[in-house]
């Protein structure tokens, strides 16, 4: 894509895009590093599997009671 001049004054220049030409840009699928690395990068987890031990497992009865309570809350909020 190129720019075509619309109007020029002593101070300003006005342009419009010329869509008759094609501008191809490379796709960058990685981030850009600028500055020092973040200390939080040491704690990045690439998989959710590491969260499984931290998630409590509820017995089936507790899940039923929780769903019942959520249903009651949804009905009363309408």
ZIZIZI-V632317 format. One record per residue. N is the residue number from 1. RES is the residue in three letters. PSI is psi in radians with two decimals (* if undefined). D_LAST is the distance of its C-alpha to the last C-alpha in Angstrom with 1 decimal. Layout:
<<N,RES,PSI,D_LAST> <N,RES,PSI,D_LAST>>
This chain:
<<1,UNK,2.35,52.9> <2,UNK,2.94,55.2> <3,UNK,2.42,54.9> <4,UNK,2.45,56.8> <5,UNK,2.28,57.9> <6,UNK,-0.83,56.6> <7,UNK,2.48,58.2> <8,UNK,2.29,60.3> <9,UNK,-3.06,61.2> <10,UNK,-0.46,63.2> <11,UNK,-0.68,60.1> <12,UNK,2.69,57.3> <13,UNK,2.29,57.2> <14,UNK,2.34,54.5> <15,UNK,2.75,53.8> <16,UNK,2.59,51.6> <17,UNK,2.46,50.9> <18,UNK,1.83,53.2> <19,UNK,0.01,51.3> <20,UNK,-0.33,54.4> <21,UNK,2.74,55.2> <22,UNK,2.39,53.2> <23,UNK,1.99,52.4> <24,UNK,2.23,51.7> <25,UNK,2.53,50.4> <26,UNK,2.55,50.5> <27,UNK,2.17,47.2> <28,UNK,1.96,46.9> <29,UNK,0.25,44.6> <30,UNK,2.74,45.4> <31,UNK,2.91,44.5> <32,UNK,2.17,47.1> <33,UNK,2.15,48.5> <34,UNK,1.99,49.2> <35,UNK,-2.84,50.5> <36,UNK,2.70,50.6> <37,UNK,2.59,48.3> <38,UNK,2.41,45.1> <39,UNK,-0.40,45.4> <40,UNK,-0.33,41.9> <41,UNK,-0.43,43.5> <42,UNK,-0.33,45.0> <43,UNK,0.19,41.5> <44,UNK,2.27,40.2> <45,UNK,2.15,39.2> <46,UNK,-0.18,39.7> <47,UNK,2.53,38.1> <48,UNK,-0.16,34.9> <49,UNK,-0.48,37.1> <50,UNK,-0.25,38.1> <51,UNK,-0.32,34.5> <52,UNK,-0.76,34.5> <53,UNK,-0.39,36.5> <54,UNK,-0.26,34.1> <55,UNK,2.12,30.9> <56,UNK,2.54,30.6> <57,UNK,2.15,30.6> <58,UNK,2.45,28.2> <59,UNK,2.77,29.4> <60,UNK,-0.69,27.7> <61,UNK,-0.71,26.4> <62,UNK,-0.66,24.8> <63,UNK,-0.72,23.0> <64,UNK,-0.77,21.8> <65,UNK,-0.70,20.6> <66,UNK,-0.76,18.9> <67,UNK,-0.67,17.1> <68,UNK,-0.80,16.1> <69,UNK,-0.74,14.7> <70,UNK,-0.65,12.8> <71,UNK,-0.73,11.3> <72,UNK,-0.72,10.4> <73,UNK,-0.73,8.9> <74,UNK,-0.66,6.7> <75,UNK,-0.66,5.7> <76,UNK,-0.37,5.5> <77,UNK,-0.17,3.8> <78,UNK,*,0.0>>
